Amino acid sequence: MNDKLRTSAAAAALALAATALIPATNAEARPAACAALKTSEGWYGDNEARIDALIADHCEDRRKGGRKPVAVFDWDNTVIKNDVGDATFYWLLRNDRVRPPKDGDWSTTSRYLTPEAATALGDACPTGVRTLPTATDTRCADELLSVYGSGTTTGGKTAFAGHDHRRMEPQYAWLAQLLHGWTTRQAASFAAAARAENLAAPQGTTQQVGTARVTGWVRYYDQQRDLIRALRDGGFDVWIVSASPEPVVDVWAKGVGVDASHALGIRNTTDHGRLTSHLKGCGGVRDGEDAMITYIDGKRCWINQEIFGVRGPAAERVQPASRRQVFAAGDSDTDISFLRDATGLRLVLNRNKNELMCRAYENGDGRWLVNPMFIEPKKRKTGAYPCSTTGYTAADGTAQPVRRTDGSIVPDQLDTVF
């Protein structure tokens, strides 16, 4: 970051303190019992100071016997660099841990799988085996990898269709569904093995899956580990919400001190203790309908249901401020709903995702914090984010303008934090 940007950030911090939007604080003003960040490297502008101020403010509330404030983090590329769902999927393929569907009928693995994809998978992968030999059968591995990774068959056909794009991402859900036949404990052991490999691998490592080279490393962000520690020490109730399978998230969350009871991910239904290809529901969506996961509006629902105890269709709606998270952190459009719900600060790691950056850069209420990724940050986006035209993905998958709560359109925004 150049000196001009640092000067601009400092000036913005002074102006913000003057308006008392977030109470100004310093080492002398902060009560001794309140926590603060210890890792300063990597924080942009006044982000660190504003987070410290928020923690101090709510630390005082807790000292007065107030309700414990909630902080919610997305996981992949928010708390860690790279994707633990991907890491687990690659491990499954490299170690022959995907079970074939009953009678070779791939349509049973996802209600959104297209006939073309089901046929392609059936042609590529054998039947009559206990687990698919994807460590050596590159044709089967390549087809699975293509459907999961790009949402298309190796022949270029659309793999998933018919879903609500604000509640469901079938590619993410498919990983959880491909764990069918295993127990939760077994799924967690697969995730643990993948975790060990990816943390031990040097940064930049790739691995062979089928005939493809894919990412082979993951790292925790030291800054986010420190932030979670500071929030917990400051009296916050810290949760993780991720669109990876919950047994996978549980394994990784322990690395930042978050217990499995405070980690939310995609949940399978079970049959005699074994995971099925169907999913738990939320709000007005029943178990087995497979219509909502922890994705965009689905993240809001699961947070409301599991953290704040809101039941039924009401969990799908924005709650009163007293029943919402104070702090939220995310990196993608998949996080936008629960970030918007946060009443205090909303931390965004800049990965150039259109809707998220449109809302964060407009910063209508002054509570959005934009920060470059802590490892391998993105370069500045050339041109503006298309907020006024195509920045928003509607439930039917069409691209539309990003709108404020009152229906007005957010103007295009420039990338200024990189």
C-alpha positions as CSV (number, residue, x, y, z in Angstrom):
1,M,0.0,0.0,0.0
2,N,1.4,3.4,-0.9
3,D,1.8,6.5,1.3
4,K,-1.1,8.3,-0.3
5,L,-3.4,5.4,0.6
6,R,-2.1,5.3,4.1
7,T,-2.7,9.0,4.5
8,S,-6.2,8.7,3.1
9,A,-7.0,5.8,5.4
10,A,-5.7,7.8,8.4
11,A,-7.8,10.8,7.4
12,A,-10.9,8.6,7.1
13,A,-10.3,7.1,10.5
14,L,-10.2,10.6,12.1
15,A,-13.3,11.6,10.3
16,L,-15.1,8.5,11.5
17,A,-14.0,9.0,15.1
18,A,-15.3,12.5,14.9
19,T,-18.8,11.4,13.9
20,A,-18.8,8.8,16.7
21,L,-20.1,6.1,14.4
22,I,-17.8,3.7,16.1
23,P,-16.4,5.0,19.4
24,A,-12.7,6.0,19.2
25,T,-10.4,4.2,21.5
26,N,-6.7,3.8,22.4
27,A,-4.6,1.7,24.8
28,E,-5.2,4.2,27.6
29,A,-8.9,4.4,27.1
30,R,-9.6,0.7,26.8
31,P,-10.5,-1.1,30.0
32,A,-7.8,-3.5,31.1
33,A,-10.1,-6.5,30.9
34,C,-11.0,-5.9,27.2
35,A,-9.1,-7.8,24.5
36,A,-7.4,-6.3,21.4
37,L,-5.7,-7.5,18.3
38,K,-2.1,-8.5,18.6
39,T,-1.2,-9.1,14.9
40,S,-1.1,-5.8,13.1
41,E,0.6,-6.8,9.9
42,G,-1.8,-7.1,7.0
43,W,-4.6,-4.9,8.2
44,Y,-5.6,-2.1,5.9
45,G,-6.0,1.5,6.9
46,D,-7.9,1.9,10.2
47,N,-9.5,-1.6,10.1
48,E,-7.6,-2.8,13.1
49,A,-8.4,0.2,15.2
50,R,-12.1,0.0,14.3
51,I,-12.2,-3.7,15.2
52,D,-10.5,-3.0,18.5
53,A,-13.0,-0.2,19.2
54,L,-15.9,-2.6,18.6
55,I,-14.5,-5.2,20.9
56,A,-13.9,-2.6,23.6
57,D,-17.4,-1.2,23.2
58,H,-19.1,-4.6,23.7
59,C,-16.6,-5.6,26.3
60,E,-18.0,-2.8,28.4
61,D,-21.5,-4.1,27.7
62,R,-20.5,-7.5,29.0
63,R,-19.0,-6.0,32.2
64,K,-22.4,-4.4,32.8
65,G,-24.1,-7.8,32.5
66,G,-25.3,-7.4,28.9
67,R,-26.1,-10.2,26.5
68,K,-23.1,-11.9,24.9
69,P,-22.6,-10.4,21.4
70,V,-22.3,-12.8,18.5
71,A,-19.6,-12.8,15.8
72,V,-20.0,-15.0,12.7
73,F,-17.2,-15.9,10.2
74,D,-17.4,-17.5,6.8
75,W,-14.7,-20.1,6.5
76,D,-13.1,-20.7,3.1
77,N,-10.9,-17.8,2.0
78,T,-12.1,-15.8,5.0
79,V,-10.4,-17.6,7.9
80,I,-8.1,-19.7,5.7
81,K,-6.5,-19.3,2.3
82,N,-8.0,-21.8,-0.3
83,D,-11.0,-24.1,0.2
84,V,-11.3,-27.0,2.7
85,G,-14.2,-28.5,0.7
86,D,-12.0,-28.7,-2.4
87,A,-9.1,-30.1,-0.3
88,T,-11.4,-32.9,1.0
89,F,-12.9,-33.7,-2.4
90,Y,-9.4,-34.0,-3.9
91,W,-8.4,-36.3,-1.1
92,L,-11.5,-38.5,-1.6
93,L,-10.7,-38.9,-5.3
94,R,-7.0,-39.6,-4.6
95,N,-7.8,-42.2,-2.0
96,D,-10.8,-44.1,-3.5
97,R,-13.3,-42.9,-1.0
98,V,-16.3,-42.0,-3.1
99,R,-19.1,-44.7,-3.1
100,P,-21.0,-45.3,-6.3
101,P,-24.7,-44.6,-6.2
102,K,-27.2,-47.5,-5.8
103,D,-27.7,-49.3,-9.1
104,G,-25.3,-46.8,-10.8
105,D,-28.1,-44.2,-10.8
106,W,-26.2,-40.9,-10.4
107,S,-29.5,-38.9,-10.4
108,T,-29.9,-40.1,-6.8
109,T,-26.9,-38.1,-5.7
110,S,-28.5,-34.7,-6.4
111,R,-32.1,-33.8,-7.4
112,Y,-30.5,-31.0,-9.5
113,L,-28.1,-33.2,-11.5
114,T,-29.1,-33.0,-15.1
115,P,-29.8,-36.1,-17.2
116,E,-26.8,-35.3,-19.3
117,A,-24.5,-35.2,-16.2
118,A,-26.0,-38.4,-14.8
119,T,-25.4,-40.2,-18.1
120,A,-21.8,-38.9,-18.3
121,L,-21.0,-40.1,-14.8
122,G,-22.6,-43.4,-15.4
123,D,-20.6,-43.9,-18.6
124,A,-17.3,-42.8,-17.0
125,C,-17.5,-44.6,-13.6
126,P,-17.9,-48.3,-12.9
127,T,-20.7,-50.0,-11.0
128,G,-20.6,-53.0,-8.8
129,V,-17.7,-51.8,-6.7
130,R,-17.7,-50.8,-3.1
131,T,-15.8,-47.5,-3.8
132,L,-14.9,-45.9,-7.1
133,P,-11.2,-46.5,-8.1
134,T,-10.6,-42.8,-8.7
135,A,-7.0,-43.0,-7.7
136,T,-6.2,-44.9,-10.9
137,D,-9.3,-44.5,-13.0
138,T,-8.7,-41.1,-14.5
139,R,-11.8,-41.1,-16.7
140,C,-14.1,-41.5,-13.7
141,A,-12.0,-39.0,-11.6
142,D,-12.0,-36.4,-14.4
143,E,-15.8,-36.6,-14.8
144,L,-16.4,-36.2,-11.0
145,L,-13.9,-33.4,-10.9
146,S,-15.5,-31.6,-13.8
147,V,-19.1,-31.8,-12.4
148,Y,-18.0,-30.7,-9.0
149,G,-15.5,-28.0,-10.0
150,S,-17.0,-26.4,-13.1
151,G,-20.6,-27.5,-12.9
152,T,-20.3,-29.1,-16.4
153,T,-19.5,-32.5,-17.7
154,T,-16.2,-33.2,-19.5
155,G,-18.2,-32.9,-22.7
156,G,-19.3,-29.3,-21.8
157,K,-22.9,-30.1,-20.8
158,T,-24.5,-28.3,-17.9
159,A,-24.4,-30.5,-14.8
160,F,-26.9,-28.9,-12.5
161,A,-30.2,-27.0,-13.0
162,G,-33.5,-26.1,-11.4
163,H,-32.2,-24.7,-8.1
164,D,-32.8,-21.4,-6.2
165,H,-29.5,-19.5,-6.8
166,R,-29.9,-17.6,-3.5
167,R,-30.4,-20.7,-1.4
168,M,-28.6,-23.5,-3.0
169,E,-25.3,-24.2,-4.9
170,P,-25.6,-27.8,-6.1
171,Q,-21.9,-28.1,-6.7
172,Y,-21.1,-27.4,-3.0
173,A,-24.0,-29.6,-1.9
174,W,-22.8,-32.4,-4.1
175,L,-19.6,-32.9,-2.0
176,A,-21.7,-33.5,1.1
177,Q,-24.0,-35.8,-0.9
178,L,-21.0,-37.8,-2.2
179,L,-20.2,-38.7,1.4
180,H,-23.2,-41.0,1.4
181,G,-22.7,-44.3,3.0
182,W,-20.0,-43.1,5.4
183,T,-20.5,-42.2,9.0
184,T,-20.0,-38.7,10.3
185,R,-16.8,-39.9,12.1
186,Q,-15.4,-41.4,8.9
187,A,-16.1,-38.2,7.0
188,A,-14.3,-36.2,9.7
189,S,-11.3,-38.6,9.4
190,F,-11.1,-38.0,5.7
191,A,-11.2,-34.2,6.3
192,A,-8.5,-34.6,9.0
193,A,-6.2,-36.5,6.6
194,A,-6.7,-33.8,3.9
195,R,-6.1,-31.1,6.5
196,A,-2.8,-32.6,7.5
197,E,-1.6,-32.9,3.9
198,N,-2.6,-29.4,2.9
199,L,-1.1,-27.7,5.9
200,A,2.2,-29.6,5.5
201,A,2.4,-28.8,1.8
202,P,4.5,-25.8,0.8
203,Q,2.6,-22.7,-0.3
204,G,1.8,-23.0,-4.0
205,T,1.8,-26.8,-4.1
206,T,-0.4,-28.5,-6.7
207,Q,-1.5,-32.1,-6.7
208,Q,-2.6,-34.6,-9.4
209,V,-6.3,-35.6,-9.4
210,G,-7.3,-37.6,-12.4
211,T,-5.4,-35.9,-15.3
212,A,-5.7,-32.4,-13.7
213,R,-3.3,-30.4,-11.5
214,V,-5.3,-28.8,-8.7
215,T,-4.5,-26.7,-5.6
216,G,-2.7,-28.8,-2.9
217,W,-2.2,-26.4,0.0
218,V,-4.2,-24.5,2.7
219,R,-3.1,-22.0,5.3
220,Y,-4.9,-20.5,8.3
221,Y,-4.7,-16.7,8.3
222,D,-2.7,-15.6,11.3
223,Q,-4.7,-12.4,11.4
224,Q,-8.1,-14.2,11.5
225,R,-6.9,-16.6,14.1
226,D,-5.9,-13.6,16.2
227,L,-9.2,-11.8,15.5
228,I,-11.2,-14.8,16.7
229,R,-9.0,-15.0,19.8
230,A,-9.6,-11.3,20.5
231,L,-13.3,-11.6,20.0
232,R,-13.6,-14.6,22.3
233,D,-11.4,-13.0,24.9
234,G,-13.6,-9.8,24.6
235,G,-16.7,-11.8,25.5
236,F,-18.1,-12.5,22.0
237,D,-19.8,-15.8,21.1
238,V,-17.9,-16.8,17.9
239,W,-19.4,-19.0,15.2
240,I,-18.3,-20.4,11.8
241,V,-20.8,-20.8,9.0
242,S,-19.6,-22.5,5.8
243,A,-20.9,-24.0,2.6
244,S,-18.6,-27.0,3.0
245,P,-19.9,-30.2,4.7
246,E,-20.3,-29.8,8.4
247,P,-18.0,-32.7,9.4
248,V,-15.2,-31.0,7.3
249,V,-15.8,-27.6,8.9
250,D,-15.8,-29.1,12.4
251,V,-12.3,-30.6,11.9
252,W,-10.8,-27.3,10.6
253,A,-12.6,-24.9,13.0
254,K,-10.7,-26.5,15.9
255,G,-7.5,-24.9,14.5
256,V,-8.8,-21.5,15.5
257,G,-10.3,-22.5,18.8
258,V,-13.9,-22.9,17.6
259,D,-15.6,-26.0,18.9
260,A,-17.7,-28.2,16.6
261,S,-20.8,-27.0,18.4
262,H,-20.2,-23.5,17.0
263,A,-19.5,-24.6,13.4
264,L,-22.3,-24.7,10.8
265,G,-22.0,-26.3,7.4
266,I,-24.0,-28.5,5.0
267,R,-25.7,-31.2,7.0
268,N,-26.7,-34.6,5.6
269,T,-29.6,-36.6,6.8
270,T,-28.6,-40.0,8.2
271,D,-29.9,-43.5,8.0
272,H,-28.8,-46.0,10.7
273,G,-25.9,-43.7,11.5
274,R,-24.7,-43.3,7.9
275,L,-24.9,-40.2,5.8
276,T,-27.4,-40.1,3.0
277,S,-27.5,-38.1,-0.2
278,H,-30.2,-35.9,1.3
279,L,-29.8,-32.8,3.3
280,K,-31.1,-31.2,6.5
281,G,-33.5,-28.3,5.9
282,C,-33.9,-24.9,7.5
283,G,-36.8,-22.5,8.0
284,G,-39.7,-23.6,5.8
285,V,-37.5,-26.2,4.1
286,R,-38.0,-29.7,5.5
287,D,-35.3,-32.3,5.9
288,G,-34.7,-34.2,2.6
289,E,-36.1,-31.5,0.4
290,D,-32.5,-30.5,-0.4
291,A,-33.6,-26.9,-1.3
292,M,-31.5,-24.8,1.1
293,I,-27.9,-25.1,2.3
294,T,-25.6,-22.6,4.1
295,Y,-25.3,-20.4,1.0
296,I,-26.3,-16.7,0.6
297,D,-29.9,-16.5,2.0
298,G,-29.5,-20.0,3.4
299,K,-26.6,-18.8,5.6
300,R,-29.0,-16.2,7.1
301,C,-31.5,-19.0,7.8
302,W,-29.1,-21.3,9.5
303,I,-27.6,-18.5,11.6
304,N,-31.1,-17.5,12.7
305,Q,-32.1,-21.0,13.4
306,E,-29.0,-22.5,15.1
307,I,-27.5,-19.4,16.8
308,F,-30.6,-17.3,17.7
309,G,-33.2,-20.1,18.0
310,V,-35.6,-18.7,15.4
311,R,-37.8,-21.6,14.1
312,G,-39.9,-22.1,11.0
313,P,-40.2,-19.8,8.1
314,A,-39.3,-16.8,10.3
315,A,-35.7,-18.0,10.2
316,E,-35.5,-17.1,6.6
317,R,-36.2,-13.4,7.3
318,V,-34.0,-10.6,8.7
319,Q,-34.4,-10.5,12.5
320,P,-34.6,-7.5,14.8
321,A,-31.2,-6.0,15.7
322,S,-31.2,-7.6,19.1
323,R,-31.3,-11.1,17.5
324,R,-28.6,-10.6,15.0
325,Q,-24.8,-10.9,14.9
326,V,-22.8,-7.8,15.9
327,F,-19.7,-8.7,13.8
328,A,-19.5,-10.7,10.5
329,A,-16.7,-11.6,8.1
330,G,-16.7,-13.0,4.6
331,D,-15.1,-12.9,1.2
332,S,-17.7,-13.8,-1.4
333,D,-21.2,-13.1,-2.7
334,T,-22.2,-16.3,-0.9
335,D,-21.8,-14.4,2.4
336,I,-23.7,-11.2,1.5
337,S,-26.9,-11.9,3.4
338,F,-25.4,-12.6,6.8
339,L,-22.9,-9.8,6.4
340,R,-25.7,-7.3,5.7
341,D,-27.4,-8.6,8.9
342,A,-24.5,-7.7,11.1
343,T,-25.3,-4.6,13.3
344,G,-21.7,-3.6,14.2
345,L,-19.0,-4.2,11.6
346,R,-18.8,-6.3,8.5
347,L,-15.3,-7.3,7.4
348,V,-14.8,-8.2,3.8
349,L,-11.7,-9.8,2.3
350,N,-11.4,-8.5,-1.2
351,R,-11.6,-11.3,-3.8
352,N,-13.3,-9.0,-6.4
353,K,-16.8,-10.6,-6.0
354,N,-19.3,-8.3,-7.6
355,E,-22.3,-8.0,-5.3
356,L,-20.2,-8.1,-2.2
357,M,-17.8,-5.4,-3.3
358,C,-20.6,-3.3,-4.6
359,R,-22.3,-3.2,-1.2
360,A,-19.0,-3.0,0.7
361,Y,-17.6,-0.1,-1.3
362,E,-20.9,1.8,-1.3
363,N,-20.7,1.5,2.5
364,G,-24.1,3.1,3.0
365,D,-24.1,3.0,6.8
366,G,-20.3,3.2,7.3
367,R,-20.0,-0.2,8.9
368,W,-18.2,-2.1,6.1
369,L,-14.5,-2.8,6.3
370,V,-12.6,-3.9,3.2
371,N,-9.3,-5.6,3.5
372,P,-7.0,-7.3,1.0
373,M,-6.5,-11.0,1.4
374,F,-3.8,-11.7,3.9
375,I,-2.0,-14.2,1.6
376,E,-1.7,-13.6,-2.1
377,P,-4.0,-10.5,-2.2
378,K,-5.7,-9.8,-5.5
379,K,-4.4,-7.0,-7.7
380,R,-6.6,-4.0,-8.3
381,K,-9.7,-4.8,-10.4
382,T,-9.5,-2.9,-13.7
383,G,-12.7,-1.1,-14.4
384,A,-15.7,-0.8,-12.2
385,Y,-17.8,-3.5,-10.5
386,P,-21.1,-3.8,-12.6
387,C,-23.3,-2.8,-9.7
388,S,-25.9,-1.0,-11.7
389,T,-26.4,-3.7,-14.3
390,T,-25.3,-7.3,-13.6
391,G,-23.8,-7.4,-10.1
392,Y,-26.7,-9.3,-8.5
393,T,-27.6,-12.9,-9.1
394,A,-31.3,-13.5,-8.7
395,A,-33.0,-16.7,-7.5
396,D,-33.6,-17.8,-11.0
397,G,-29.9,-17.2,-11.9
398,T,-30.4,-14.1,-14.0
399,A,-27.9,-11.2,-13.6
400,Q,-29.6,-8.0,-12.3
401,P,-28.6,-4.7,-10.8
402,V,-27.6,-4.5,-7.1
403,R,-30.4,-2.8,-5.2
404,R,-30.5,-1.1,-1.8
405,T,-33.2,-2.0,0.7
406,D,-35.5,0.7,-0.7
407,G,-35.2,-0.6,-4.2
408,S,-32.8,2.0,-5.6
409,I,-29.9,0.9,-7.6
410,V,-26.3,0.9,-6.3
411,P,-24.1,2.8,-8.8
412,D,-21.0,1.1,-10.2
413,Q,-18.1,1.1,-7.7
414,L,-14.3,1.2,-8.2
415,D,-11.8,-1.1,-6.5
416,T,-9.8,1.0,-4.0
417,V,-8.6,-1.5,-1.4
418,F,-6.1,-4.0,-2.9
